[in-house]
């Protein structure tokens, strides 16, 4: 199967297998603040992630590209990013690096948003030269390196050898002239992985947890021999954020992606330590089904929800969320305790 068809299959199955019900964010709740002592208009949405000062914590995260039919999707996403001042990452550019004829499906993002923050995207199998070419292709402001081991193992035509990944990531980090963000694609990250990345010089991590687009399910849909027992593999987004302790935050900015359904989930992620929050599947569904005006209204709705939550909690700026008490319950709390995280500490924050 050619890569263009694979990209189209990924979109089709991502839409068909969308996980929109309950997820780990439902195990997180807030202690109510009946005296927040601020007004809605005082709340600020700007945040710092890596070396970027972002007007919004929302990131349009890596989705697609690599086929002519994906150009329109990336075009709409780029317009949303431009009109609402959101940073945006493209999908993996490995297809365009191997077949330049599909480069336009990614370059449309920079064409529509010439002055916005755009991140390039390659896999951890990329060489330094490929990483540099991906950045140049978009005049990108940053570079995502994605990790998708389980997806590759379930992909009929996927990679089977992951040796040398960390060394390649370090070489890319040392060679490109833009910030490097290492991201998971939906299976979450453990503290051990994050520590290896920070030791290699990575200062920005997207934990990419389970709960959103399930690429194990997507690849099983494409396979003649599906391995359904791996569809619950990995850590959820909340579990991954809990893995990022003080040692991690002292060395890297952390971003949360995976299963973020609305503005309240964004604030939960921020109060769990995320500096930015990526949205992919939820926005893909909106872009696929609605005109651009409704997509913009959806983003406006998310921003309103974030500010409502901030006002209720007494948060003038997002960075104040690190002191907000959280109640972590259910399976998430049980698994966190097994990993040595005392969830009571979160409930007692002041």
MIVO-423452 format. One record per residue: residue in one letter; x, z, y of N, C-alpha, C in turn. Coordinates in steps of 0.1 Angstrom, whole numbers. Layout:
<atoms>
 type neast   nup nnorth caeast  caup canorth ceast   cup cnorth
    a     X     Z      Y      X     Z       Y     X     Z      Y
...
</atoms>
This chain:
<atoms>
 type neast   nup nnorth caeast  caup canorth ceast   cup cnorth
    x     8     0    -12      0     0       0     9     0     13
    x     6    -9     23     14    -9      35    10     3     43
    x    20     6     53     19    18      61     7    17     70
    x     3     6     75     -8     4      84   -21     9     77
    x   -23     4     65    -35     8      57   -35    23     54
    x   -23    29     52    -22    43      50   -27    51     62
    x   -22    46     74    -26    53      86   -42    53     88
    x   -48    41     85    -62    40      86   -69    49     75
    x   -64    50     63    -69    59      53   -68    73     58
    x   -57    77     64    -56    91      68   -67    94     78
    x   -70    85     88    -80    88      98   -94    89     91
    x   -97    80     82   -110    80      75  -112    92     67
    x  -102    96     59   -103   108      51  -102   121     59
    x   -95   121     70    -95   133      79  -108   136     85
    x  -115   125     89   -129   126      94  -139   131     83
    x  -137   125     71   -146   128      60  -144   142     54
    x  -132   148     55   -129   161      49  -128   172     60
    x  -133   169     72   -132   178      83  -137   192     79
    x  -128   202     82   -132   216      79  -136   223     92
    x  -149   224     94   -155   229     107  -162   242    105
    x  -162   248     94   -169   261      92  -160   273     95
    x  -161   284     88   -153   296      90  -139   293     87
    x  -130   300     94   -116   300      90  -109   313     94
    x   -96   314     94    -89   327      96   -92   332    110
    x   -95   324    120    -98   329     133  -110   338    133
    x  -119   337    124   -130   346     123  -126   360    118
    x  -114   362    113   -109   375     109  -103   382    121
    x  -103   376    133    -97   382     145  -108   384    155
    x  -109   396    161   -119   399     171  -113   408    182
    x  -120   409    193   -114   416     205  -121   429    206
    x  -114   439    212   -119   451     217  -126   448    230
    x  -139   451    232   -146   447     244  -140   455    256
    x  -140   448    268   -136   454     280  -147   454    290
    x  -154   465    292   -166   465     300  -162   466    315
    x  -150   469    318   -145   469     332  -133   460    334
    x  -134   447    333   -123   438     334  -116   438    347
    x  -124   441    358   -118   442     371  -112   429    377
    x  -117   417    372   -113   404     378  -125   396    379
    x  -124   384    386   -135   374     387  -130   362    380
    x  -140   354    375   -138   341     368  -129   332    376
    x  -130   331    389   -122   322     397  -108   326    398
    x  -105   339    395    -91   343     395   -83   339    383
    x   -89   335    372    -82   331     360   -74   318    361
    x   -62   318    355    -53   307     356   -50   302    342
    x   -50   289    340    -48   283     327   -34   278    325
    x   -25   279    335    -12   273     333    -4   282    324
    x     6   276    317     14   283     307    27   277    306
    x    37   284    300     50   279     298    52   278    283
    x    56   266    279     60   263     264    72   255    264
    x    82   261    257     96   255     257   100   254    272
    x   105   243    276    109   241     290    98   235    299
    x    86   234    294     75   228     301    66   238    308
    x    63   235    320     52   243     327    39   234    326
    x    30   239    318     18   231     315     6   236    323
    x    -2   227    329    -14   232     336   -25   238    327
    x   -24   235    314    -34   239     304   -27   243    291
    x   -32   253    284    -26   256     271   -29   246    260
    x   -39   238    263    -43   228     253   -34   216    252
    x   -29   213    240    -21   202     237   -29   192    228
    x   -29   179    232    -34   169     223   -24   167    213
    x   -25   172    201    -14   172     191   -14   159    183
    x    -3   157    176      0   145     169   -12   141    159
    x   -17   129    161    -27   124     152   -24   111    145
    x   -22   100    154    -22    87     147   -13    77    155
    x   -13    65    150     -5    54     155     1    47    142
    x     6    35    144     12    28     133     4    17    127
    x    -8    15    133    -17     4     129   -24    -1    141
    x   -27   -14    142    -33   -20     154   -46   -13    157
    x   -53    -9    146    -67    -3     148   -66    11    154
    x   -54    17    154    -52    31     159   -49    30    174
    x   -47    19    179    -43    17     194   -54    23    203
    x   -66    19    199    -78    24     208   -79    39    208
    x   -77    45    196    -78    60     195   -67    66    204
    x   -55    61    203    -44    67     212   -47    64    226
    x   -53    52    229    -56    49     243   -66    59    249
    x   -76    62    242    -86    72     246   -80    86    248
    x   -72    90    238    -65   103     239   -56   104    251
    x   -49    93    254    -40    93     265   -48    93    279
    x   -60    87    279    -68    88     291   -73   103    293
    x   -77   109    282    -81   123     283   -69   132    288
    x   -57   129    282    -45   137     286   -43   135    301
    x   -44   122    306    -41   119     320   -51   126    329
    x   -64   125    326    -74   129     334   -75   145    335
    x   -71   151    324    -72   166     324   -59   173    323
    x   -48   165    326    -35   170     327   -30   178    314
    x   -32   172    303    -29   178     290   -16   171    285
    x    -7   179    280      4   173     272    -1   167    260
    x     6   156    255      1   149     243    13   145    234
    x    11   147    221     20   142     212    14   130    204
    x    22   120    201     17   109     193    19   112    178
    x    13   105    169     15   106     155    29   101    151
    x    33   103    139     46   100     134    49    85    137
    x    61    83    144     65    70     148    74    64    137
    x    75    70    125     84    64     115    79    50    111
    x    66    48    112     61    34     109    66    24    119
    x    66    27    132     71    18     142    86    16    141
    x    93    27    137    108    26     136   112    16    125
    x   103    15    115    106     6     104    99    -8    106
    x    89    -8    114     82   -21     117    78   -21    132
    x    87   -27    140     85   -27     154    72   -33    159
    x    66   -41    150     53   -48     154    42   -39    157
    x    43   -26    152     32   -16     154    36    -6    166
    x    47    -9    173     51     0     183    41     2    194
    x    33    -9    197     23    -9     208    13     2    206
    x    10     5    193      0    15     190     4    29    195
    x    17    31    197     22    43     203    24    42    218
    x    30    30    222     34    28     236    22    28    245
    x    10    26    240     -2    26     248    -4    40    255
    x     1    50    249      0    64     254     8    65    267
    x    20    60    268     28    60     280    22    50    290
    x    17    39    286     11    29     295    -1    35    302
    x   -10    43    295    -22    48     301   -18    61    309
    x    -7    68    306     -4    80     312    11    80    316
    x    14    72    326     28    70     330    35    82    335
    x    28    92    340     35   104     346    32   117    339
    x    25   116    328     21   128     320    32   132    311
    x    30   144    304     39   149     295    36   143    281
    x    45   135    275     43   129     262    54   132    253
    x    50   136    241     60   139     231    61   129    220
    x    73   125    216     75   116     205    74   124    192
    x    74   117    181     72   124     168    79   116    157
    x    88   123    149     94   117     137    94   128    126
    x    96   123    114     97   132     103   111   138    102
    x   112   149     94    125   155      92   135   147     84
    x   130   135     79    139   126      72   146   117     82
    x   142   117     94    148   108     104   162   110    107
    x   169   100    110    183   101     115   183   104    130
    x   195   107    135    197   109     149   193    97    157
    x   197    85    152    194    72     158   179    70    159
    x   172    73    148    158    71     148   151    80    157
    x   156    92    158    150   102     167   151    97    182
    x   163    93    185    166    88     198   158    75    201
    x   156    67    192    148    55     194   133    58    196
    x   128    69    189    114    73     191   112    78    205
    x   122    86    210    121    91     224   121    79    233
    x   130    70    231    131    58     240   118    50    240
    x   112    48    229    100    40     227    89    44    237
    x    89    57    240     78    62     248    83    68    261
    x    96    67    264    101    74     275    96    89    275
    x    97    95    263     91   107     260    98   119    267
    x    90   129    269     95   142     276   100   152    265
    x    96   150    253     99   160     242    98   152    229
    x   103   159    218    103   153     205    98   163    195
    x    87   159    188     83   167     177    90   162    164
    x    94   171    155     99   168     142    89   175    132
    x    82   167    125     71   173     116    76   176    102
    x    71   186     96     74   190      83    61   189     75
    x    61   182     64     49   180      56    52   178     41
    x    59   188     36     64   187      22    53   186     12
    x    43   194     13     32   193       3    24   180      5
    x    22   176     17     15   163      19    23   151     12
    x    36   151     14     45   141       8    44   142     -7
    x    44   154    -13     44   155     -27    30   150    -33
    x    20   152    -26      6   147     -31     4   133    -27
    x    11   127    -18     10   113     -14    15   104    -25
    x     7    95    -29     11    86     -40    25    79    -38
    x    27    75    -25     39    69     -22    49    78    -14
    x    47    91    -15     54   100      -6    68   103    -11
    x    75   110     -2     89   115      -6    89   125    -16
    x   100   126    -24    101   136     -34   114   144    -32
    x   122   141    -23    135   147     -21   136   152     -6
    x   137   165     -5    137   171       9   150   178     12
    x   160   175      5    173   180       7   179   175     21
    x   186   184     28    192   180      40   183   181     52
    x   171   185     51    161   185      62   167   194     74
    x   171   206     71    175   215      81   187   210     89
    x   196   204     81    209   198      87   205   187     96
    x   196   178     92    192   167     101   185   172    113
    x   176   182    112    169   188     123   180   193    133
    x   190   200    128    200   205     137   208   194    144
    x   211   184    137    218   173     143   210   166    154
    x   197   164    152    188   158     162   187   167    174
    x   185   180    171    185   190     182   197   189    191
    x   208   187    185    221   187     193   224   174    200
    x   216   163    196    219   150     201   209   144    211
    x   197   148    210    187   142     219   187   149    232
    x   182   143    243    183   148     256   169   155    261
    x   160   156    251    147   163     254   145   175    245
    x   136   184    249    133   195     240   128   191    227
    x   132   198    216    127   195     203   117   205    198
    x   106   201    193     96   210     188    95   207    173
    x    97   217    164     95   215     150    81   220    146
    x    73   211    139     59   215     136    56   213    122
    x    48   221    117     41   219     104    29   211    106
    x    24   204     95     13   196      96     0   202     91
    x     0   215     87    -12   221      83   -11   230     71
    x     2   234     68      4   243      57    10   256     61
    x    12   258     74     17   270      80    31   273     78
    x    36   283     85     51   286      85    53   301     82
    x    62   304     74     67   317      71    78   321     81
    x    79   334     82     90   339      91   104   334     87
    x   106   333     73    119   328      69   122   314     74
    x   112   306     74    114   292      79   117   292     94
    x   109   300    101    112   301     116   126   306    119
    x   130   316    111    144   321     114   155   310    111
    x   152   302    100    162   292      98   162   281    109
    x   150   279    114    150   269     125   156   274    138
    x   154   287    141    160   292     153   175   293    152
    x   180   296    140    194   297     137   200   283    139
    x   192   272    137    197   259     139   196   254    153
    x   191   263    162    191   260     176   177   255    181
    x   167   255    172    153   251     177   147   262    185
    x   142   259    196    136   268     206   121   267    207
    x   115   258    200    101   255     201    95   252    187
    x    85   260    183     80   259     169    64   258    170
    x    59   248    163     44   247     161    41   251    147
    x    34   263    145     32   268     131    23   260    123
    x    15   251    129      7   242     121     0   247    109
    x    -9   257    110    -14   264      99   -26   257     92
    x   -30   262     80    -41   257      73   -54   262     80
    x   -64   253     79    -77   256      86   -83   245     93
    x   -74   235     97    -79   223     104   -79   211     94
    x   -74   200     98    -73   188      89   -64   192     77
    x   -70   191     65    -63   195      53   -57   182     46
    x   -44   181     48    -37   169      44   -36   169     29
    x   -37   180     22    -37   180       8   -50   173      3
    x   -61   177      9    -74   170       5   -73   155      9
    x   -67   152     20    -67   138      25   -59   130     14
    x   -47   135     10    -39   127       0   -46   127    -13
    x   -53   138    -17    -60   138     -30   -71   127    -30
    x   -77   125    -19    -87   114     -18   -81   100    -20
    x   -68    99    -17    -61    86     -18   -55    84    -31
    x   -55    95    -40    -47    95     -52   -56    92    -64
    x   -50    84    -74    -57    82     -86   -56    94    -95
    x   -46   103    -92    -44   115    -100   -43   127    -91
    x   -55   131    -84    -55   142     -75   -51   155    -81
    x   -44   163    -73    -40   177     -77   -48   187    -68
    x   -60   189    -71    -69   197     -62   -65   212    -61
    x   -57   216    -71    -53   231     -71   -44   234    -59
    x   -38   223    -52    -29   225     -41   -37   225    -28
    x   -50   224    -28    -57   222     -15   -58   234     -7
    x   -55   246    -12    -54   258      -4   -40   263     -3
    x   -30   254     -3    -16   258      -2   -13   262     12
    x    -4   273     13      2   276      26    -5   288     33
    x     0   290     45     -5   300      54   -15   294     64
    x   -25   302     67    -34   298      78   -27   299     91
    x   -33   294    102    -27   295     115   -26   309    119
    x   -36   317    117    -35   332     121   -24   339    113
    x   -23   336    100    -13   342      92     1   338     97
    x     2   326    101     15   320     105    19   327    119
    x     9   329    128     12   336     140    16   350    138
    x    10   356    128     14   370     125    28   371    119
    x    33   360    113     46   359     107    57   359    119
    x    53   354    130     62   352     141    63   366    148
    x    73   374    144     74   387     150    83   387    162
    x    87   398    167     95   399     180   108   391    179
    x   114   391    167    127   384     165   125   369    168
    x   114   364    163    111   349     165   108   347    180
    x    99   355    186     95   352     200   107   354    209
    x   117   362    205    129   364     214   137   351    214
    x   135   342    204    144   330     203   136   317    205
    x   123   317    204    116   304     205   102   306    210
    x    97   296    217     83   295     221    75   291    208
    x    63   297    207     55   294     195    42   287    199
    x    38   277    192     26   270     195    17   271    182
    x     4   272    184     -6   273     173   -14   260    172
    x   -14   255    160    -23   243     157   -29   245    143
    x   -41   241    141    -47   242     128   -60   250    128
    x   -72   243    129    -84   250     128   -89   256    141
    x   -84   252    152    -88   257     165  -101   249    168
    x  -112   256    169   -126   250     170  -132   250    184
    x  -127   259    193   -133   261     206  -124   270    214
    x  -128   273    227   -120   280     236  -117   294    232
    x  -126   301    225   -124   315     220  -113   315    210
    x  -112   305    201   -101   304     192   -87   303    200
    x   -88   295    211    -76   293     219   -71   307    224
    x   -80   315    229    -76   328     234   -71   337    223
    x   -77   336    212    -72   344     200   -58   340    197
    x   -55   327    197    -42   323     194   -32   328    204
    x   -36   327    217    -27   331     228   -24   346    226
    x   -34   354    223    -32   369     222   -25   372    210
    x   -24   363    200    -15   365     188    -1   360    191
    x     2   355    203     15   352     206    18   337    209
    x     8   328    208     11   314     211    11   312    226
    x    21   303    229     22   299     243    14   287    246
    x    11   279    236      3   267     237    -5   265    224
    x   -16   257    225    -25   256     214   -28   241    212
    x   -24   236    200    -26   222     197   -40   219    191
    x   -46   208    195    -59   204     190   -57   190    185
    x   -61   187    173    -60   174     167   -74   170    161
    x   -77   175    149    -89   171     142  -102   172    150
    x  -103   183    157   -115   185     165  -117   175    176
    x  -106   171    182   -106   161     193  -108   147    187
    x  -102   144    175   -103   132     169  -118   129    166
    x  -125   139    161   -139   137     158  -147   133    171
    x  -144   139    182   -151   136     194  -147   122    199
    x  -135   119    199   -130   106     204  -136    95    195
    x  -137    97    182   -142    87     173  -157    84    175
    x  -164    94    180   -179    93     180  -185    91    194
    x  -177    94    204   -183    95     218  -175    87    228
    x  -182    83    239   -175    76     250  -166    86    257
    x  -157    80    265   -147    88     272  -153    99    281
    x  -164    96    287   -170   106     296  -174   119    289
    x  -179   117    277   -183   129     269  -171   136    263
    x  -160   128    261   -148   135     256  -142   143    267
    x  -142   138    279   -137   146     291  -146   159    293
    x  -159   157    291   -168   169     292  -165   179    281
    x  -161   175    270   -158   184     259  -145   192    262
    x  -135   186    268   -123   193     272  -127   203    283
    x  -135   198    293   -140   207     303  -147   220    298
    x  -155   217    287   -162   228     281  -152   238    274
    x  -141   233    268   -131   242     262  -124   250    273
    x  -121   244    284   -115   251     295  -124   262    300
    x  -137   259    301   -147   269     306  -147   281    296
    x  -147   278    283   -148   288     273  -136   297    274
    x  -124   291    276   -112   299     277  -113   308    289
    x  -118   303    300   -118   312     312  -129   323    311
    x  -140   320    304   -150   330     301  -143   342    293
    x  -136   338    283   -129   348     275  -119   356    283
    x  -111   349    291   -101   356     299  -108   366    309
    x  -119   362    315   -126   370     324  -131   383    317
    x  -137   381    306   -143   392     298  -132   402    294
    x  -120   397    291   -109   405     287  -100   411    298
    x  -103   406    310    -95   410     322   -82   404    323
    x   -80   391    318    -68   384     318   -67   374    330
    x   -59   377    340    -58   367     351   -50   355    346
    x   -39   358    339    -31   347     333   -29   348    318
    x   -27   337    312    -26   337     297   -15   346    292
    x    -4   347    299      7   356     294     3   370    293
    x    -7   375    300    -12   388     299   -18   391    285
    x   -21   381    277    -27   383     264   -19   390    254
    x    -6   391    256      3   398     246     0   413    246
    x    -7   418    256    -10   432     255   -24   435    252
    x   -32   425    249    -46   426     246   -48   431    231
    x   -56   442    229    -58   447     215   -67   437    207
    x   -63   436    195    -70   427     186   -73   434    173
    x   -85   431    167    -88   437     154   -87   426    144
    x   -78   428    134    -75   418     124   -80   424    111
    x   -89   417    105    -96   422      93   -96   412     81
    x  -103   415     71   -105   406      60   -93   402     52
    x   -93   390     46    -82   385      38   -70   383     47
    x   -72   380     60    -60   378      68   -52   391     70
    x   -59   403     71    -53   416      73   -46   419     59
    x   -53   417     48    -47   420      35   -34   413     33
    x   -34   400     36    -22   392      33   -11   395     43
    x   -15   399     56     -5   403      66     2   416     61
    x    -5   425     56      1   438      51    10   435     40
    x     7   426     31     16   422      20    29   417     25
    x    29   411     37     41   405      43    47   415     52
    x    43   428     52     50   438      60    45   439     74
    x    34   433     78     29   433      91    18   444     92
    x    20   454    100     10   465     102     0   461    112
    x   -12   456    108    -22   451     117   -27   462    126
    x   -26   474    122    -31   485     131   -23   485    145
    x   -11   480    145     -4   479     158   -11   470    167
    x   -17   459    162    -24   450     171   -36   456    177
    x   -43   465    170    -55   471     175   -52   482    185
    x   -40   487    185    -36   498     194   -29   494    206
    x   -27   481    208    -20   476     220   -27   480    233
    x   -19   482    243    -24   486     256   -19   476    267
</atoms>
